[in-house]
Amino acid sequence: MQGRLNPFATFLFASLILLFTGGPVILSLIGSVVPDRVLLDSSKPLFGEGLNFDTYRYVFTGQLPDSYLAENANRAMISDAARQVPQSLLNSGVIALSSMLLNLLLGAPAAFIFARYLFPGKKLTFMFLILSPLVPAVALVTPIYMMLQAFGLVGTQAGIILVHTAKALPFTVLILSVFFRKMPAEIFEAAVLDHCNRLQAFFRIALPLALPSIGATGLFAFMLSYSEYMFSMVLSGDAATRPVSVVMAALARNTDVSWSLLNTAIFIAIVPTLLLVVLVWRFVVEGLLSGAVKG
């Protein structure tokens, strides 16, 4: 009896997780292709008028939906902020990818050194690095802004990239150092016998074995940068450098904005993260599971 209940319980919990994670994505997709007059009228069937892609056309081309070209139409429901979504997606992609690469370039070697070698001040520097995220981000906004302003980086993508890299770096070092620490010492002893120095041991042994963990931490750094709002809002300049999180916040603050247009912008902003998860999910999960079995 217990064996029969386990698959059902697994299916139930998996369905609940899917509902809470995938439900909002599906709702935003439906809301983006259904006109407001149908969304706000419970007496009309949801897809009674078919699918409507006018809001997508407006976001990418600027052409007003036909319903707002009619006489006495409420043009206030169309927000210009939605027109910034394509450019902001490109900005967020550049910023998040750059932050991810910097995190891996700096974090992986640092984690390897912390995990495998002894040096003066190791415990103090590691604790400082790991505990730094406990400082409230609000308390750091002003000093970081003044520091970047002194270097002329306010209003540039480079300034946001540096801040996002610093925010994700402690997590990257912590996770990768745990993974590097669990590697058998015999592997590195054999590398020393083969006349490998520390740099060669890192690139030839540690790095290939840690690829699944590096992929997972890189994904986290990307998502953290892509969704970060506060520093992006303070440090970004005009629409040419504004990330998607700032544009979406500006669009959501418009209380008169069309529900269909808002859902369109939301779904377009979600698509890059969905594509990224699909591309790396199999690599990361299979690698982690195979590593767990071998260990």
N, C-alpha and C positions, 0 to 999 in steps of 0.2 A: 504493500500500500504506500509506503514511504517513497519507494522508487518511482511510483506513478505520480506522486504529488510534486516531486522535485522539478521535472520538466515544466509542469504547469506554473509553478512558482517562478521559475526562471523566465518563462514567457511573459508572465504578468509584470514582473519587475522591469524586464526589458521594454515592454510596451509602455510602462509609465515613464521610463527614462526617455524613450523616443517621443512620447507625447509632450513632455516638458521641454525637450531640446529642439525637436523638429517642428512642434506645433506652431510656435511663433513665425518660423520661416515660411511654413505653408500658408498661414493666415496673411502674412505680408504679401506673398505672391498672389493669393486670391484677391486681396484688397487692391492690388495694383492694376488688375485687369478688369475689375468691376467698377462701373461708374458710381459716383457719389449718390445719385438719385436712386440707385438700386440698393446700395449699401445701407442707406438711411431709411429705407422703406421696407418694413418687414412683410408687407402684403405682396411684394413682388418676388418672384423666384430669383435666386441668386444669379443664375446664368441665363435668365430669360431673354436678355438683349444681346447675348453672345459676349465674346471677349473683346475688350476695348484696350488698345495699345496707344491711345492718344497721349497719355502722360509720359510714356517712354519716348515718343517722338518729340515731345516738348523738352524733355531733359537733354536729349542728345542734339536736337536741331533748333530748338527755340520756337517751333511752330505751335501756336496756341491750339488746344483742343477745340473741336467744333462746337461743343456745348458752351464755351465761353466766348464764342464769336457772335452768338445770338444777341438780340437786343435785350437790354436790361439784365444781362448776365453779370454775376458778381465776380468781377475780375480780381478782387482782393484774395480770392481762394487760390490764385496762381502766384506762387512765390518765386522771385528771381533767384533765391538761394538754391533752388533745385537745379538751376542751370550750371551751378558751380560743381555739381557732383562728379561729372566725368574728370575734370581737371584735378579735383581734390582726391579722387581715387588714384590717379597717377602719382600725385604728390605723396599720398600715404604709402603707395607701393614702393616708391624710391626710398622714403624714410625708413619704412619697416625692414626692407631688404638690406639696406645699409647698416641699420642697427643690428640686425641678425648676424651679418657677416663680421662686423666689428666685435660683437660678443663672442663669436666662435674663435676669431683670430686672437683675441686677448684672453678669453676665459679658458679655452682648452689648454694652452701651455701653462697658464697660472695654476689651474686645477691639478695638472700633472706634477708640477713642482711642489705644491702644497701636499699632495698625496704621497709622493715617493721620496722626497728629500728633506733633510734637516738643514736649517739655516738660522742665523740669529734673528730673533723677533718673529719667528714663524707663528707662534700661538697668538701673539698680540695683533699682528696684521690680519691673521685669518679671522679672529673674533671681531675686529673692527670692520672688516669687509662684510661679514655675515650679519652683524647686528645693525649695519647702516640703514637697511630698509625700515627699521623700527622708528626712525625719525619721521615725524609727520611730514608729508610732502608739502603741506601748506606752509610750514615753517621755512622751507627751502626755496620757495618761489622768488622772494625778493632778493636774497643773496645770489641765486643763480642768474636771475635777470640782470642784476648789476654786473656780475662777472662777464656774462656774454655780451652785454652792452659795451663793456670796456674793450672787448676784442672785435666789436663790430659784427657780431653774429646774430643779433636780435633781428627777427624778420627774415631769416634765412633757413633753408632746410638743414644746413650743416649744424646750426645751433640745436635744433630739435633732435637731430640724429645723435649728437653727443650726450644730450640729457637722457634720451631713451636708452642709449647704450649703458650709461651709468646706472640706470634704474634696474636693468635686467642682469647686469654683470654679476652681482652677488649670488643670484639664483643659479646662473650658469656655472660659476666656480664651485658652489656647494654641491650641486648634483653630479658634475663631472668628477670632482675630487672623490666623492664616495665611490663612483664606479672605478676610477683608477686605483683607489686603495684596495679594492677587492680583487684586483688582478694578481695572480700568483707571482710571488717574488722570484720563483725559479726561472720564469721567462726572462726577466731582466738580468738575472745572474748569467744565464746562458748567452744573452746578448753581450755582456761584458767580456765573456770568454771569447766571443767572436769579434772582439775589438770594436764594438759599437760604443760611441760616446753617448752622452745624455740626449743630445739632439737627434741622433740617429735612432736611439731607442724609442723616442717619442714618435717620430714620423713612421718608422718601420714596424713598430710593435703596438704601442699604446693606441695610436690614432686609428689604425684599421679595426682593432678590437672594439673601440669605443664609438664606431660610426652610428649604431642605433641610438645610443644615448646622446650623441652630438646632434643627430637629427631631431630628437625629441626636445632638447633644450633650445635648439635653433628655432623650432616651431613656436615654443613658448615665447622666446624673445620677439619673434615676428608679431605674434598676437598681442603681446603687451604693448608694443609700439603702435600697432595698427589701431588699437582701441583706446589708447591713452588720450585724455582730453585736457586736463588742467594745464600742463606745461605747453601743450600744443596751442592752446588758446592764447596763453600769455606771450609765447615766443614767436608765433606765426605772424606774418605780415598781411599783405593783401591776398586777393583770391589766387594769385599766381603761385603762392607757396602754402596755402592753407590746407591742412589735412582734412580727411573726410569726417573725422569725429567733430571737428569745429563746425564744418558746414552743416552736418546733421543736427547739431545742437541749435544752430541759428534757424534752421528750418522748423524744428520742433517748437521753438519759442513763438512762432507765428500761430496764434490761436485761430486765425481765419483760414489757414491753409487747407486745401482740399485733402480729404482723407485718402483718395486714390493717388494723388501726387505724393503725399507723405509716404504711403506704403511702397510706391514705386522707388523712391529714393532709398528707403530702408532696404528693399530687396536688392537693388543694384549695389549698395554698400556691403551686403552680406556675401554676394556672389564670389568675390576674390578669396575670401576665407574658406568658403566651401570648396572651391577648386584646389586651394592649397592643401586642405585636409585630405581630399581624395587622392592627390598626387603623392603625399608622403605617408599616408596612413598605413598602407600595406608594408612599406619599407620599414617604418619605425616599429610597428607592432610585431611583425614577423621577426625582426632582428632582436627585439627585447625578449620575445618568447623563446627563441632559439638559444639566446644567451642564458636565460634562466634554466633551460633544460640541461645545457652543457655544464652549468655551474653545479 
